[in-house]
Amino acid sequence: MKIFSIVGARPQFVKLAPLSKVLEGAHEEYIVHTGQHYDYAMSEKIFQDLGIRKPDIHLSALSGSHAVATADMMVKLEEAMQNIGPGLVIIFGDTNSTLAGALAASKLGIPILHIEAGLRSYNRNMPEEINRIVADHTSQYLFAPTETAMRILGEEGLSTISYLTGDIMVDAVWAGVKTAKEKSTILDDLNLAGKAYYLLTLHRNYNVDNPVILEKILSELRILEVPIVFPVHPRTRKMLSGLGMLPQNLILTEPQGYLDFMMLQTCAVKIITDSGGIQKEAYLLKKPCITLRTETEWVETVDAGWNLLMDPSAPGIAERIKGFSVPGQQPDVFGSNVALKMKAIIDQLA
């Protein structure tokens, strides 16, 4: 079967890697890179780090507003789909690449498989929330990562096309940790080997686009005193340049390749983030995670006591981060051998 696997951003590359490996030889897979992330460390280098072959199709989509970027992807995806005629389109997660793939394929009547289906933050101000809903309701096959996701899909009338596969990032994380320990030099490069540090990521519009909120977060992080490694997302760097003196305990770096970032997560004492995928990675790596959001799609990590949700505008962030500790046990939320389970289902669709 001809399969289009559509990706465009770091979390999708991570999910693609283990699935593409098991599809090889069994199906005719076309890796389609929309070009949504054009930064080298966030795109091409991650392909190398993850051992993914070069994309078969690179769309070089326009940057710009959500509408401009998504529309350009749709036009180029439609042309590629018409030229090659895939029997199945696989979309991952909740980015504009996901949305563009869902809309283009659905208009052409091509069956869609959505990996990481059933996630809801119930915050319609997040563009990702809209993308998830559209992707789920235009797809013919939904691969749910958790029991909660399956329940949500059932509540939305989608249970008959939903499959509980587990989360494919489980496969990616353990493969990534093994390779990172063999190849990454980031701890030596940053003079962090054997030292205690926190890891920070920020990129959500409601955290970085508002200078008041961003300065509030940084002022709280200054109180922590412990070194905080901060790979700066391009979106965030633009905003930081307009602020005054940054906390001296911040160690600013360029965006890291997948293996170096995985190593930073593996050795961090705590992880502070507003990312969805990093919440999962932190959980799998058994790292206390502080999420600078008022909601999460990964409610299981919060219920298990390993993820602390925190309103970034609330007082006392630093003290809550300092005092956050995790329980001794951790429930298995995300499954195992997920890529093989997914392949078995896809094989039946051929």
N, C-alpha and C positions, 0 to 999 in steps of 0.2 A: 504494500500500500504506500502511495506517496503521501508524505506527511510534511506539513509546514509547521515548524516550531518557531514561533515569533517571540523575539526577545529584544530588549532595548535598554535595560538598566541593570545595575549590579545585582539586585536580588534575583532577577530573572536568569542571569548568567549562572548564578549559584544553583538554582533549581534545575536548569537545563543540563548541567554537567553529568550528574549520575543517570538521568533518563536517557540522554543521547548515547551514552556508553552502552546501555542495554538494548537500545533500538538498533544499533549498528549491526548490519548483516541480516536483520529480520525484516526491516522496512526501508523504504527509500526516503530517508529523512533529508529535508532541506532546512538548514538553519538560516533563518531570516533575521538579520539585525536591522532594526529600524533606524539606528543612529541617534536614539533619544539621548544617550549619554555619549558625548564625544570626547570627554577628557580621557587621556591615554590610560592613566592608572585605574579609571573607573570602567574601562571598556576593553581595549585590545590586550592590555597587560593581564587583566583578569582572565581572559580567554586562555592566555598562555599558562597562568598559574593553575587554572582548573583543568588543563589538558583537553580543552575543547578545540576541535579543528576550526579553521577559519570559516566564517559564515559563507554559505553558498550564495547568499544575496545580501548586499548591504545597500540600504535605501538612502542613506545620507539625508534623513529628514530635516526639514527646516527647523530652526529654533525659533522661539517667540512665544506668544500666548498659547494657552491650552488649545484654543480653537485653531490657530494657525498650525501648530505642530501636529495635532491630531488629524486635521483635514489633509495635510500633506502626506502623512503616513497612509491614510486611507486610500488616497489616489494611487500611490505607488504600490501598496499592497494589492489593490484590486487588479492592477496591471500584471503584477507577478503571478497572482492566482490564476488569472485568465490564461497566461502564457504556459503555465506548468500544469494546472489542473489537479491540485491535491485532492485526495479523498478524505483528508482529515486535517483540520487546523488546530494546533495546540497553542493555547495562550496561558500565561502564567501570571498570577498575582493581580495587581491592581493599578498599573501605571497607564499612561496615555497610550503606550504601545499595546497594552491589553485591550483597551477600549477600541483602538483603531482596528486591531485584528478581529475583534468580535463583530464590529459593525460591517467591515468589508466582507468578511466571510458570510455573515448572515444574509446580506443583500444578494450574494451570489448563490445562496442555497447550499453552501459547503458545511458539512457537520463540524461542530466546534467542541473541543474538549477543554474545559477550564480546570487547571491545576491550582489548588488553594482556594477552592470554592467554599461558599458559606460563611465567610468572615464578615462580621458587621461591627462597626464601632458605634453605629446609630448617631453619628455626627455628620449631618449632610453638608456641613461647611468644609469637610475634607474632600478634595477632588477624588481621592482614592475611593471613598465610600460610594460615590456615584458610579465610578468605573467598575467596582465589584458587582454592584446590583445589575448593571447592564450586562456585564459579562456572564453572570449566572443565568440571567433570564433570556439570553440569546443562544446559550449553549445547549447541545444535545446530550452531553456527558459531563458530569460534575464530580471531580475527585476531591473529597473533603478530607482535611488533615486531622480533624478531631471529632469527638462525639458531639461537642457543642455546635460545630459547623453543620453536622448532619441534622441536628435538631432544628437549627435555623432554616436549613433548606426545606425540611419537612413542613415547617410553619408557613413557608412561602409557596407551598404546593409543588415542590420539586423533588420529592422523595423518590419517585419512580426512576429518575435519571441520575441519582446520586449514589456514590460509592465511597465507603470509608476506607481509604487507602493508608492513612497516616501521612505524615509530613515528609516530603522528599528532602527537606533540608537536613533531616537526620543523617541520611546517607552522605550528603555533601559535607556536613560538619566533620564527621569522623574521618573521611578521606582527606579533608583539608588540614585538620590538626596533624595527622601523620606526616603529610608532605611539608607542612610549615615547620615542624620540628627538625626536619632534615635540611631544609633549604633557606629558611628565613634568617636574616642577620639583623633584623630591625632593633632588637633589644641592645645589641652591641652598638649599632649605629646611633641610637639615642642615649647611650650610656645608662641603660636601665637594667642591665642584667643583674639579677639578685636584689633589686630594689622594689620597694612597695610604691605602687602608683594606681591612680584611677584612670579609666578610659572614658572619653566624652565624645559624643556625636550630636550635632544639631543641624537640622535642615528644614524642619516644618515651617511653613509660612507664618503661622501664628506665633512662633518662637523667635524667628530671626528677622522677619520683615518689620516688626514693631520695635524701634530702638529702645523704648521704655522697658519692654519685657526682656529684651536681650541684655540690656545693662543690668536689670534686676537679677537675671540668672548669673551673670558674670560676677556681680558683687557678692552673691551668696557663695559661689565657688571659691572666691578669694578667701573666705573665712575658713575653708577646709584645710588650707595650708599644705596638705599632701600634694605631691606633683600630679598633675592631670594632663595626660596626653590627649591632644585635641587635633585629630586629622580634620582639616577644615574643608567642608563642602564648598564648591565654587559659589553657590548661592549665599552661604554664610560669610564667606570672605569679603564679598562686596559690602555687606553691612558692617563688619568689623572695622573696615577701613574708615568708617565715619565716626567711630567711637573714640573716646580718649584713651588713657593708659589702661592696658589690659592687665589682669591679675598676673603677678610674677610667677605664680605656681602653675600657670598654663604652659604646656610645651606644645606650641603650634607646629604642625607638620602639613605637608601636602597630602591630598587624598592617597591612601595606601592601597597597594595591590592586595588581592585577596589573601595571599599567604601571609604577608606581613601583618595585615589587619587581624587575621585569625590568631597569629602569635600574640599580638597585643591583647586580644581578648582572653586568650588562654592564661596569660600571666598577670592580668589585672586583678587587683583586690576587689574593686567594685566597678560596675559599668553604669554610666549615666547617659541616657539617650532619649531621643524622641522618635526613633525608628521602630517600625514593626518587626522587621526581620531580625534586628539585633536583639530584641527582647527574646526571641526564640533561641538564637545562638547562645545568649547568656544563660538561658535555662539549661540547654543541653550541656554546656560547659560547666554547669553548677557554679555560676557566678551571681552574686547578688546584683540585681538590676534595679535601677531607679529610673522610672520613665516619666519624663517631663511633659505629661499630658494628663487630661482629666478622664480619658477613656482609653480602652485598648481592645483590639480584636482578639488578643490572646488572654482571655479572662482566666483560663486555667492556670497560667503562671502566677497570677495575682492570688487566686484562691489557694494555691499551694504554698504561698508565703515567700516566693522567690522573686517577686516583682512588686515594687512599690510605686503606685501611681501618685503623681504629685502635680498639683496646679502650679505652673511656673510663676504665677503672679501672687501666690500665697506667701505669707511670712514664714520664717523659720526653716527654709529649705535646707540650709547647711546643717542645722542640728538634726533634722530628720534623716539626712543622708548619713551623718556620723553614727546615729543610733540604730540604723537599719541592720538587722541581722536575720539570717535565714534559718529554717528548721534543719534538723539533722537528716531528715528523710525527704525524698523527692519522688512523687508519683510519676509513672511512665505515661506521659500525655501524648507523645507524638509518634509512637510505633517504631518499627524496625524493618529493614529490607524493603523499603518502600518502593524503590525504582522497579524491582522485580515484580511486586504486586501490580504496579501500574502497567507494566509491559504485558502481564498476563491478560489484563482486561483489554488492552489495545489489540492484542493478538486476536481476540475474539471478535473485534469489530471489523477486522480486515476481510 
